Amino acid sequence: MKTFLEQLKEKVLVFDGATGSTLQTYGLTADDFGGKELEGCNEYLVKSKPEVVTKLHSYFLEAGADVIETNSFGSASIVLTEYNIANLDYELSKRAAELAKAVAKEFSTDMKPRFVAGSIGPTTKLPSLGHITFDDMEESYYRQMSGLFDGGVDLFCIETCQDLLQIKCALSAADRIFRDKKRKLPVIVSVTVETMGTMLMGTDISAALTVIEPYDIVDIIGMNCATGPKEMEENIRYLCHNSPKNVFCMPNAGIPENISGKAHYHLSPDEMEKWATLFVKDFGVKVVGGCCGTNAEHIKKLSEVSERISPAERKWNYASSVASLYGTATMTIDPAPVLVGERCNANGSRQFKNLLEKEDYDAMVNMAKEQVKEGAHILDICVAYVGRDEVRDMTEVIKRFNTAVTLPLMIDSTEVNVIETALKLYAGRAIINSINFEEGTVKADKILTLAKRFGAAVVALSIDEEGQAYEFDKKVAIAKRIRDHAVKVHNFREEDLIFDTLTFPLGSGQEDLRKSGMNTINAIREIKKIMPKCKTILGLSNCSFGLSPHIRHVLNSVFLHYAIEAGLDMVIVHAGKIMPLYKIDEKGRELCTDLIFDNRLYEEAGK
């Protein structure tokens, strides 16, 4: 019999309808739930009233569903704790899977195999608001998913997601299970976009896609709950036009209306059929189903759509991007470059360092917001400062920046534990700054492993066991070595690697740095030629280190111009202090160009 993913290649697959609102029609009493203290805990019905759960599954399978979801939406310990049965998380999850699998097996045929999706809800906690730690939420998900896996589910459906950090916790747990069990299951991640047009935390659909897309274990991305298909249309269109992964859509039967204290759903099965036809035929949606308020008649109509309509062939257009909790920034723009704000760095900004010493976090947030106004696209965050606890400082800063700053963050640290701390607190898709091969591959391996776990992109410096690379050939060789190692050993994607060919002070008078600017620019050009999917970045201000402020602004601006011509994608810079070339006098441009490309002798500089 075909697997879920094999069947998905051949036809649109149909999920079942509403679990909660269907169970409400069965007239269940407190005794059915196992007593007054458990009333309303649908997940406990697999133990107290398994025949009701079996009836529910059969109801939707008879209507034509290809996939039924386990009665485990809230079987994580985080939710069950409210009923004082947190210790039953594994048991209830496993039993839910076993019940669903038994019914699915009865209905399966070679022509129409039936599958069981392990339902994994958002719990009742939002980690981005500090309700729970990453580790605690991941552990709760791990136990729930372990029960579902051991009970025999065919896939995981992480659904009704409201917080991007919650999604990361769930995916980290799933990845851990697949490694422990030595077998991967298909994974669906489905977000819930509220009537105001964003997820509960204010996340738009582009940010959700950007955070989820890099995870290798995710096979399908979609939406469910909160609204009907009409309200989902634009976001489903966006996913179909931009997601490299298959798209899932499970709407409510319209937006509920409160009548006498009860939710009533008014979208008819025929209307559901009309919307499903649009989503499948015109947009290319591959998996459909029904959420709150949908019954067997809705699922029957969806099944008819899946039998008679083939999905449109999608031509998706996804640009490698990073994201904050709220929105997205691509890692390449036209015209280049992407501007990475450098001011929230305790090593490069005296103001930020002073605020860190005072622990004036509100002022730090304001500094970040100032860079938004200055035109930055991404913010570099570094709190490393001698004599202070970097883990503690990073924790305090990222907690606040996560919800208060709209731009994506670059986590800048040399310490693995600091990077991990930041990633466990950050809901968006971050960039890690940085890795190098100064200690061989050992430390880089730890950071690349973190990057894969949290879906982050990574800056790679032109440094190996022999130190910083000054020569052109050495810069390129190190980049190729890092690329090969990251791709072959860690299954890293080229487009998620950002190479920094390093800038050195051009005004120092050091003989060995005379050609460093030219070598850096030429290395950018060569890396973009041989690794076109990779990105390039520079910490620009180092090229003018030691010069007067005005000269620094001029040299930085001219250097940036030539780096962009060579193919530079991103630059770490004070965005407000870059000058367009037309504002620099001809003599100034000429002197800077000569300095960068070593076109004259040093003793001529004062003439």
N, C-alpha and C positions, 0 to 999 in steps of 0.2 A: 504494500500500500504506500502511496506517495506521502512524503513528508509535507509539512505545512508550507515550506518555502518552495518545494517542487510544485505543489498545487497552485501556489500563488503565481507562478510563471505562466500558468495555463488559463487562469480565469480570475475574475473579481471574487474575493472571498467575503462572506457575510457573517458578521458577529451576531450574537443574540441581542435581545432587548433589555429593558430595565429589570434589574434584580429587586431593588428596594420597593419601587411602586407596584411591582407585580406581587411581591410577598404581602403587601398591605391589602391586597384584594382577597387574601385567603382567610381573613377573619381570625388571625392567630391571637391566642390569649397569653397571659403571663405564664401560665403553666406550660404552654408550648415552648416558651423560651427557657424554661428551667426554673421559673420562679420570678417574683416581682423584681428582685435585684438584677436580673438579667434581661428583663423585658426591653425589647428594642435592639438587643445585640443579635443581629441577623447571623453573624458568624458562628454563634453558638448553636444555631439550629442544626448544623451538621452532626452535632452530638445529641441534642435534645429531641430533634424532630427530623431525622435524615430523610424520611419519606417525602416531606414537604420540599426539601431541596431537590430531590430526585424528580419530583413532579414539575418543579420549575424548569429544570434542564430539559426534560422531555417536551414540555410545552413549546419551547423555542426550537428544538430540533425538529419537531413535527411541522413547524412553520417553515422549515427549510434552511435554518442556520447552519453554516459550515463550521462555526466555532462557538463554543459556549465558554463562558467565564466562570471560574470557580467562585463559590460563595465565600470569598476571603478578602474582600475589599478592605476591611478593617481588622484583619486578623494579626496585625503587628502588635507587639507588646505595648507600644506607645498608646494605642487605642484601647486595647483590652484591659489596661491598667485601670481605666475608668469603671470597669465592672469587677475589679479585683480578681481578674483571671489572667494576668499577664503571663503567668507561667504556662498557660495552655497555648501559647502562640504557635509553636511548632506542631503540636498535636492537632489543633483545629485546622491549620493550613494543610497539613498532610491529608487529613480526613476529607477536607473540601475537594482536594485534587482527586482522591480515590473515588469519591461519589460521582464527580463529573466524568471521570475517565470511564467508569463502568457504564454510565448511560450513553456516552459517546460511542463506546464500542458496540453497543446494541444497535445503534442507528447507522454505523459506518458500513459502506459498501465499497467495492473497488471503483465504481463510477463516482461515488460521492463519499469520500472519506470525511469523517468528522474529527475535529480537533478540540483540545482543551487548552484554554489560555489561563494561566495563573493570574488572577486579578490582584494588583498591588496598588492600594490607594495612597493618598498623600499624607495619611495620618492626621493628627490634630495639632501638629507643631510646625512652626515656620523657623527653620534654622537661621535664616537671614535676619530675623528679629531677635535672635538669641534665645528662643524658646528651648533649644536643645543643641547639644554639641554635634559636630559632624560624626565623631566616633560613636556616640550613643545612638544616633539615628541609623548609621550604617549597620551597627550590630543588631538593632531591632529588625531592620530589613533583612539582614542575613538569616536570622532565625526564621522569619516568615517565608522567605524564598527557599530556604532549605527544606521546609516542610512541603512546599509546593513541588519542588524538584523531586523529592523522594516519593511524593504521592503520584508522580507520573505525568505532570503537565507537559504539553508539547511546546509551549512558548510562555514567555512572561509578558504581561501587559501592565506596564507602569503607567497608571492613568490618573486623570483628573489632577494633574500636577499644577501647583500654584506658586511654587518657589523654585527657581533654578538650582539653588543649593540643595534643596530636597531631592531633585532629580540626580544630582551628582552623588549624593549619599546612596541612593537606590542603585545607580549604575556601578558604583564602587563595590557594593554588596554583591551584585549580580556577577561582576567580573571575578570576584573572590570565590564565589560558588563554582563558577565554571572551571577555575583553576584547581580548586579542591576536588571537584568531581571528575575532572579531566574530560568534560564534555560540555559543549556550548549549546544553549537553546536559542531560538530566535527571540528577539526582544523588540517590543513596541514601546515607544515613549509617546504619550498623548497628553498635551497640555490643555488647560482650561482657560479660555479667554472670556472674561466677563463682559457684560453688556456695555461697559464703558470703553471697550476696545483693547484692553490689556489684560494680562494675568493679574491675579490678586495683588502681587507686589509691584505692579506698574510696568511689567515687562511686555514689550511688543513682540510680535511674532518673529521678526527678524533676529532679535536677540536670542529668543528661544531656539531657533534653528541653528544659529551660530554656536551656541553652547553645546547642543546635542550632537550636531553633525560629525564632529571629530571622533566620536566614540566608535571604535571598530565593532563593538558588540551590538550596537543598535542597527536593526534592519529596517525599521519602519518608524516614521515620525508622523504625528497627526494631532487631532483635536477631539475632545469629547466634552459633554456636559455644559452647563450654564445657560446655553441658548439653543435655539433651533437652527436649522440649516441656513435660513435666510441671513441671520446675523453672522454666520461662519463663512459666508461666500467669499469675501475678499481675502480673508486669511487663508482659506483653503486654496484659493487661486495663487496666492503668494507662495505657499509651500509647493504647489505643483510646478510653478515656474522656476523655483530656486532650489528645491531639495534634491540632492543626489540620491536620496533613499526613497523607497516607496512611501506613499501617503495614505493615511488612515483618517476616516471621518465617522464619528459616532455622535450625532446631535441628539438633543432632547426632542421630544414631540412639541416643539415650540417653547416659548418662554412661559413658565407657569403663571397662572392667575390664582390668587388666594381667594377662595370662596368658602366662607364659614370655617375658616381656620385650616382648610385643606388645600393642597396644591392641585390645580386642574390644568391639564395639558390639552391644547385644542388642535394641534397639527394632525390632520387626517392621514391615514395610510396613503391615499392617493397623492396628497401634497408631498409626503416623504418620498414617494416614488419619483415625482417630478424633479425634486432637488437631487436625488441620487443619480438620476439620469444625466443631469447637467454635470455633476461632479465627476462621474465616470466617463461619459462620452466626450465631454468638452475639455475637462481639466486633466483627466488621467488618474483619478483616485483608484487605488487597487484594493482597498479594504474598507467596507462600510458596515455600519451596525446602528443600533439604537441605544440611546441612554435614557435618562429619566422620562417616564411617561409613555415609552414605546411598548407596544404589546405584540402579540403574535401576528396580528394583521399588518402591522408596520413591517415586521421581519419577512412576512410572506411576500410583500411587495418588493422589498430589497432583494430577496432571492430571485424573483422574476427578472429584475433588472440585471442581476449578475449572470443569468442564464442567456439573456438575449443580446446583451451589449458588451462589446469589447472595449477596454479602456483606451482612451486616446494615447498616442505615443508622445510622451513628454520630452521636450527639449529644455532641460533645466539649465540655468545659468548661475552657478554658485561661485562667488568670489571668496577666496580665503580671507577670513575676517576674525576679529576679536570682538568681545562684547562686555558691556557693564550689565548690571541687573536690569537696566532699562532699554538700552539700545546698542547698535552695532557700529563698528568702524572697520572698513576694509583695510587690508594691509598693503594695498597698492591703490593709488589714485592718479587721475590724469587731470591736470598736471601734477607731477610728483613734487615734493615727497609727502608722505604721511608725517605729521609733526608730533613728536613725543615730547611732552613738556618735561623739563629737567629740574624745575624749581623745588619739587617735593623730595629733595635729596639732601640728607644731612651732611654729605661729604662735599657737595657742590654749592649749597646755598646756606650762607651764614644765617639768613633769616629763619629758614626752616630748622636749622640746628638749634637756634636759640629758643624757638617755640617748643622743640622737642625737650630741651632741658627744663623748660617751664611746665611741660606737659599741658600746654594750651592747645588741646585738640580741636576746639572750635575754630581757632585761628588757622590751624593747619588745613582744615576743611575749606576755609575761606581762600587760602592760597591755591588750593586745587581748583576752586571755582573761578578764581581770577584767570587761571590758565585756559579754562574753557572759553572765557571771553576773549582771550588773546589769540584764539584760533587753534589751540592744540587739539589733536584728535585722540591721543592716548596720553596717559600720565605715568612717568617713571616714579616709583616709590622706593626710597632707600632710607632706612632708619639706623644703619650701622654707624655707631659712634663709640669710640673708646671709652670704657668705663661704665657703659650702660648695658642693660639686659636687652639684646636685640629681639629675642623672641617676645618678650613682654611688650616692647615698643611696637613691634609689627602687629601684634594682636590688637592693641588698642587703636592703632591707625586704621587697619583694614576693617575692623568692626564698624568704624564710623564711615570710612570711604565707601564701603560696600553699598550702603543705602543712601548716602548723601551726595555722591559724586556720579554724574551721568556718563562720564567717559570711561572706557576700559582702562585697566591698570596693567603696568609692567612691573612685576615683582623683582626688585633689584637687590640681590644678596649673594654672598659667596658661601653662605652656610645652608646646608641641606635642611636642617631642622627648621630654620627660619622660613625657607621657601615652602616647606610642607605646612607649617602653621598658617601662612598666608593663604595657601590654596584651600585649606579646610574652612576658611572663613569667607572666601570670595565666591559669590554666586555667578559672576560673569565668566567669560573665557579670557584668561590672562595670558600675558607673555612672561616667560621666565628669563631674567637677565642675570646670569648667563651660565653657559658651560664653556669649558676649554679642556685641552689635553695636557695641562701643565703637570698633573699627577698621573699621566696615562689616562686610561679610560675609567678607572675605578669611581671617581667622584662624578664624572659625567654620566656614568651609568645610573647612579642613584637619582640624579636630577631628571634624566630622560625617562626613567621609570615613573617618577612623580608626574611628569608631563603627560605621559600616556594615561595614567590613572585619572587625571583631572582634565584631560582634553586641552592642555595648554600648548601654545607655540613656544619656541625656544630661540634665544639669541646665542650664537656660537662665535667665540672670539678666536682670532688668529694667534693662538698660543699653544705650544706643545711642550714636550719635556725639555726642549732646549731654550724655552723662554718665548718672549714676544717676537713675532715675525716682522722684520723690517723690510726684507727683500720681497719683490713681486712674486717670484717663483715659490718662495716659502709660504707666503700668504695663501696662494691658490692651492698648494699641496695640502696644507692643513685643512682648508675648507673641504677639499675632496675627501680627505681621510675622515673627517667628522661626518660628512654626508653619508659616506659608505657605511660607517659604523652605525649611525642612527637608523638608517633605512634597513640594513641587513640584520642587525642584532635586535633592534627595538621595534621594527615594523613601523618606523616613523615615516611620515610623508614629507617629501621634499618641500612642499609648499608651506610646511609648518616650521621650517628652519630659516633663521634670519642671520646672515653672516655679517659680522663686524670685522672689517679688514684693518681696523685700528688707525687712529690718528695720533700723531706725535707733535710736540711743540716745534713749529717751524722757525720761530724767532729766537731760539736758544743759542744759535751759533755753533751747535755741535756738528762736527764734520760728518758723523755717521747718520745724521738725520736729514742731510741735505736733499736726498732723493725720496724721503719718506712720504711726502705728500703725493708725488707723482706715482710712487709704487702703490699707495693706497687706492688712488683713483683707477689706475690700470688694473688692479686686482678686482675691483668692483666690476669693471667691464668684462673681464675674463670669467668671473664667477657667473655673471648673468648669461654669458655665452654658453658655457658648458653645463650649467645647472639652471635653466630658465625658469623653473618652477620655484626655486628658492628665492628668498627675499634678501635684501642687503640693507644695512643700517650703519650709521656712524654716530659716535658721541662727538659732535662737531667741535665743541668749545675747546677741546684739548689741543687743536691745531694752533690756537692763538695764545696758549697759556703763557703768562709772564709779560704780555704786552699791555699797553695802556688801554683803557676801556674803548675809546673810539676806534683805535687801530684793530682791536679784537673784533668789533662789530663788522668792520670792513673786510678783514681777512676771512672771518667766518662766512660772510655772505658770498665772497668770491669763490672760496673753496667749495661751498655748497653748490654753487652754479655748475662747476666742472664735475662734481660728483654726480649730480643729477644727469648731466649729459652722458656720463658713463653708465648710467642705469640704476643709480641709488633709489631705493624704494622708500626708506624711512630715515629720519634723523632725530636724534635726541638733542633738543635745543630749547633755549628761551625764545619762544615763538615771537614775542614782541620786540626782539632785538635783531631780527634779520632784515637787512636792507635790500630792496630790489636794486639790480645793477645800474639802472638808469639814474639812481640817486647817488652813485659813487662817481667821483670825477675820473677822467681818463687816466691821469697819472696814478691815482690810487689803484685802479683796476690793473694797470700795467705792472706796478710794483708787486702787487699780490700775486699776479699770474707768474711773474718771474720767480718769486719766492717758492710758489707751489711746484713749479716745473723745473726749478734749479737752472734758470736761464742766464744767471749772471754770477759773478764772484761776490762773496760776502762783503769785501772791502769797498765795493761800489755802492753799497746800500745808502750811504750818506751823501752821495754826489747828486 
